[in-house]
Amino acid sequence: MRLECALIEAKEEINWYEDDSFWEVFGPELFPAERVNAATLEAKQIAEMLGLKERAKILDLCCGIGRHSIALATDSFEVTGVDRTESYIAQARKNVGDEPLSINFVIGDARQFCQLNTYDAVINMYTAFGYFEDQADDLRVLLNVHASLKKDGKLLIDLTGKEVFAREFQLRDWHEHENRIFLRECEVDCNWSWLNSRWILIKDGKKYEHRFGHRIYSAVELSNLLYRAGFSEVNVYGGLDGSPYDERAQRLVVVAGKE
Ligand SMILES: C[S@@+](CC[C@H](N)C(=O)[O-])C[C@H]1O[C@@H](n2cnc3c(N)ncnc32)[C@H](O)[C@@H]1O
């Protein structure tokens, strides 16, 4: 009887990244206007970094509210944006409005989404990789991406690398915007392979609190996983401007090619 109860409880538990309320509560903190606007320049940097040809087909995996999808489609690329969070996909579609863009938004999970030999490029932006407890799931995502790319296609992943976390580590920080206070606390776990976070938002007299964790990759660890997934050439940068991944790097940007 006890065992049965435990099983029922275990089934009901959901992973933090599958909790819509997390994305809904923190959406305004993740995507303020400046970050949405920054995607216009970032899309141009992505196109240059990947050497995208006119009308190239791009998959924006974990596209959120479609910041890069829309900017890339505005630059005449053919874009598919995939994300598991329905409210973000609805927002992305709304953001397109009546613009005649070649863009398709799909609700889907990165562990399952796969369209054989379809895309010239896949992008995964703003630390949308490393959420799964089992690293086999990270590998599964990369295998799907590899299979979905055409020959000579490229994958670009942009995230906060382990080296940057280590340099900028802050146990706690907080920001105040208009009528909201956003507080963050984090701890390094599992020998620097995992970061546990606690985010609190205080808004309209209410307190929202979520705890979550994700894997933190060094440049070498992420490159090795990409090679394991079948990518042939992996290049590492410290930003979308192509700067080196050195002690001044702000981001970890990895570009991997499929032969
Ligand atoms: C930090 S946001 C980045 C969004 C977007 N790439 C950007 O730059 O604005 C991470 C996104 O990953 C999505 N996500 C989380 N787990 C996912 C999964 N298993 N499959 C697909 N999308 C997922 C979330 O819904 C969220 O939109």
The ligand as an SDF file (V2000), in Angstrom:
LIG
                    3D

 27 29  0  0  0  0  0  0  0  0999 V2000
   15.7100   30.6730  -21.4540 C   0  0  0  0  0  0  0  0  0  0  0  0
   14.4050   30.3850  -22.5560 S   0  0  0  0  0  0  0  0  0  0  0  0
   15.1460   30.8030  -24.1100 C   0  0  0  0  0  0  0  0  0  0  0  0
   14.1260   31.1410  -25.1900 C   0  0  0  0  0  0  0  0  0  0  0  0
   14.6750   31.6110  -26.5340 C   0  0  0  0  0  0  0  0  0  0  0  0
   15.6550   30.7020  -27.0780 N   0  0  0  0  0  0  0  0  0  0  0  0
   15.2400   33.0080  -26.4590 C   0  0  0  0  0  0  0  0  0  0  0  0
   16.4420   33.2000  -26.6720 O   0  0  0  0  0  0  0  0  0  0  0  0
   14.4650   33.9380  -26.2300 O   0  0  0  0  0  0  0  0  0  0  0  0
   14.3420   28.5990  -22.6080 C   0  0  0  0  0  0  0  0  0  0  0  0
   13.1960   28.0320  -23.4410 C   0  0  0  0  0  0  0  0  0  0  0  0
   13.3120   26.6080  -23.5110 O   0  0  0  0  0  0  0  0  0  0  0  0
   12.0060   26.0580  -23.5610 C   0  0  0  0  0  0  0  0  0  0  0  0
   12.0850   24.6330  -23.1870 N   0  0  0  0  0  0  0  0  0  0  0  0
   12.4050   24.1250  -21.9860 C   0  0  0  0  0  0  0  0  0  0  0  0
   12.4360   22.7920  -22.0400 N   0  0  0  0  0  0  0  0  0  0  0  0
   12.1210   22.4360  -23.3090 C   0  0  0  0  0  0  0  0  0  0  0  0
   11.9900   21.1970  -23.9790 C   0  0  0  0  0  0  0  0  0  0  0  0
   12.1730   20.0320  -23.3430 N   0  0  0  0  0  0  0  0  0  0  0  0
   11.6620   21.1850  -25.2900 N   0  0  0  0  0  0  0  0  0  0  0  0
   11.4340   22.3650  -25.9400 C   0  0  0  0  0  0  0  0  0  0  0  0
   11.5280   23.5750  -25.3420 N   0  0  0  0  0  0  0  0  0  0  0  0
   11.8890   23.6100  -24.0500 C   0  0  0  0  0  0  0  0  0  0  0  0
   11.2230   26.9280  -22.5970 C   0  0  0  0  0  0  0  0  0  0  0  0
    9.8440   26.8420  -22.8070 O   0  0  0  0  0  0  0  0  0  0  0  0
   11.8070   28.3120  -22.9150 C   0  0  0  0  0  0  0  0  0  0  0  0
   11.0630   28.9560  -23.9030 O   0  0  0  0  0  0  0  0  0  0  0  0
  1  2  1  0
  2  3  1  0
  2 10  1  0
  3  4  1  0
  4  5  1  0
  5  6  1  0
  5  7  1  0
  7  8  2  0
  7  9  1  0
 10 11  1  0
 11 12  1  0
 11 26  1  0
 12 13  1  0
 13 14  1  0
 13 24  1  0
 14 15  1  0
 14 23  1  0
 15 16  2  0
 16 17  1  0
 17 18  1  0
 17 23  2  0
 18 19  1  0
 18 20  2  0
 20 21  1  0
 21 22  2  0
 22 23  1  0
 24 25  1  0
 24 26  1  0
 26 27  1  0
M  CHG  2   2   1   9  -1
M  END
$$$$
